[in-house]
């Protein structure tokens, strides 16, 4: 986490046109340490808060758009729920794609590189059924009332 905060501080300084000497002066004023390497996570957050007060506006990362179809979005939701329950070694899109390749690679003639490229309704239903069965085996309750 500290590495990400350090990177965000550098981005903020670039956005606010603060050179490295001025950044070190700011760090000294905020937490008494000139080097980010010596700072704790709390110190880094304090420096970042000061930069935000000075006008830094963090931009969110470029997120990939959600899946174009509801059944594909359901696959993502089921995968995310399994990840939140701690059942996954690789939560996220890459892990989901790897799961589909290993689970269905032998059964299907061709496995798409990305889950959002699935078009065959039978394949989509097979993935949904496999994820639901995984959740049922591990005792995860998929709440479908919108919560």
C-alpha positions as CSV (number, residue, x, y, z in Angstrom):
1,X,0.0,0.0,0.0
2,X,2.8,2.4,0.7
3,X,4.1,2.0,-2.8
4,X,0.8,3.0,-4.2
5,X,0.6,6.0,-1.9
6,X,4.1,7.1,-3.0
7,X,3.1,6.8,-6.6
8,X,0.0,8.9,-6.0
9,X,2.1,11.6,-4.2
10,X,4.3,11.7,-7.3
11,X,1.3,12.0,-9.6
12,X,-0.1,14.8,-7.4
13,X,3.1,16.7,-7.4
14,X,3.3,16.4,-11.2
15,X,-0.3,17.6,-11.5
16,X,0.3,20.6,-9.2
17,X,3.7,21.3,-10.8
18,X,5.7,20.8,-7.6
19,X,9.3,19.9,-8.1
20,X,11.1,17.3,-5.9
21,X,12.7,20.0,-3.6
22,X,9.4,21.6,-2.9
23,X,7.9,18.1,-2.4
24,X,10.6,17.3,0.2
25,X,9.9,20.6,1.9
26,X,6.2,19.8,2.1
27,X,7.0,16.4,3.5
28,X,9.2,17.9,6.2
29,X,6.5,20.4,7.1
30,X,3.7,17.7,7.3
31,X,5.5,14.8,9.0
32,X,9.0,15.8,9.7
33,X,10.6,13.4,7.2
34,X,12.2,14.4,3.9
35,X,12.3,10.9,2.4
36,X,9.2,9.0,1.5
37,X,11.2,5.8,2.2
38,X,11.3,6.8,5.9
39,X,7.6,7.5,6.1
40,X,4.9,5.3,7.5
41,X,1.6,4.8,5.7
42,X,0.0,7.4,8.0
43,X,2.7,9.9,7.1
44,X,2.1,9.3,3.4
45,X,-1.6,9.7,3.8
46,X,-1.1,13.0,5.6
47,X,1.1,14.3,2.8
48,X,-1.4,13.2,0.2
49,X,-4.2,14.9,2.2
50,X,-2.2,18.1,2.2
51,X,-1.8,17.8,-1.6
52,X,-5.5,17.3,-2.0
53,X,-6.1,20.4,0.1
54,X,-3.8,22.2,-2.3
55,X,-5.9,21.3,-5.3
56,X,-4.9,17.7,-6.3
57,X,-7.8,15.9,-7.8
58,X,-7.1,12.2,-8.0
59,X,-8.5,10.5,-11.2
60,X,-9.9,7.1,-10.9
61,X,-8.2,4.4,-12.9
62,X,-9.4,3.5,-16.3
63,X,-12.0,0.9,-15.5
64,X,-13.1,-1.6,-18.1
65,X,-16.8,-1.3,-18.9
66,X,-19.1,-3.8,-17.3
67,X,-20.1,-6.8,-19.4
68,X,-22.5,-6.0,-22.2
69,X,-25.1,-8.7,-21.2
70,X,-26.9,-9.5,-18.0
71,X,-25.9,-13.1,-18.0
72,X,-22.2,-12.2,-18.4
73,X,-22.5,-9.6,-15.6
74,X,-24.0,-12.4,-13.4
75,X,-20.8,-14.5,-14.0
76,X,-18.7,-11.5,-12.8
77,X,-21.0,-11.0,-9.7
78,X,-20.7,-14.7,-8.7
79,X,-16.9,-14.6,-9.2
80,X,-16.7,-11.4,-7.0
81,X,-18.8,-13.0,-4.3
82,X,-16.5,-16.0,-4.2
83,X,-13.5,-13.7,-4.0
84,X,-15.1,-11.7,-1.1
85,X,-15.6,-15.0,0.7
86,X,-11.9,-15.8,0.3
87,X,-12.4,-18.8,-1.9
88,X,-10.2,-17.6,-4.8
89,X,-6.5,-17.5,-5.3
90,X,-6.8,-15.0,-8.1
91,X,-9.8,-12.8,-7.7
92,X,-10.4,-10.5,-10.7
93,X,-10.9,-10.9,-14.4
94,X,-7.6,-12.8,-15.0
95,X,-8.5,-15.4,-12.4
96,X,-12.0,-15.8,-13.8
97,X,-10.6,-16.3,-17.3
98,X,-8.1,-18.8,-16.0
99,X,-10.9,-20.7,-14.2
100,X,-12.9,-20.9,-17.4
101,X,-9.9,-22.1,-19.4
102,X,-9.0,-24.9,-16.9
103,X,-12.6,-25.9,-16.0
104,X,-14.0,-25.9,-19.6
105,X,-11.0,-26.1,-21.9
106,X,-11.3,-29.8,-22.6
107,X,-15.1,-29.8,-22.9
108,X,-15.4,-26.9,-25.3
109,X,-14.1,-26.8,-28.9
110,X,-12.8,-23.3,-28.3
111,X,-12.4,-21.3,-25.1
112,X,-12.5,-17.5,-25.5
113,X,-9.6,-15.4,-24.2
114,X,-12.0,-13.3,-22.1
115,X,-15.2,-14.2,-20.3
116,X,-17.0,-11.2,-22.0
117,X,-16.4,-12.8,-25.3
118,X,-18.6,-15.8,-24.5
119,X,-21.6,-15.9,-26.9
120,X,-22.9,-19.4,-26.7
121,X,-25.8,-19.5,-24.2
122,X,-25.0,-23.1,-23.3
123,X,-21.4,-22.1,-22.3
124,X,-22.6,-19.2,-20.3
125,X,-25.1,-21.3,-18.4
126,X,-22.4,-23.9,-17.8
127,X,-20.1,-21.3,-16.2
128,X,-23.0,-19.9,-14.1
129,X,-23.9,-23.4,-12.9
130,X,-20.3,-24.2,-12.0
131,X,-19.9,-21.0,-10.0
132,X,-23.2,-21.5,-8.2
133,X,-22.2,-25.1,-7.4
134,X,-18.9,-23.9,-6.0
135,X,-20.7,-21.4,-3.8
136,X,-23.1,-24.0,-2.6
137,X,-20.2,-26.4,-1.8
138,X,-18.4,-23.8,0.2
139,X,-21.6,-22.5,2.0
140,X,-21.7,-19.1,0.3
141,X,-25.2,-17.7,0.2
142,X,-25.8,-15.7,-3.0
143,X,-28.4,-13.1,-2.0
144,X,-30.3,-12.1,-5.1
145,X,-32.7,-9.6,-3.6
146,X,-30.5,-6.7,-4.7
147,X,-28.3,-6.6,-1.6
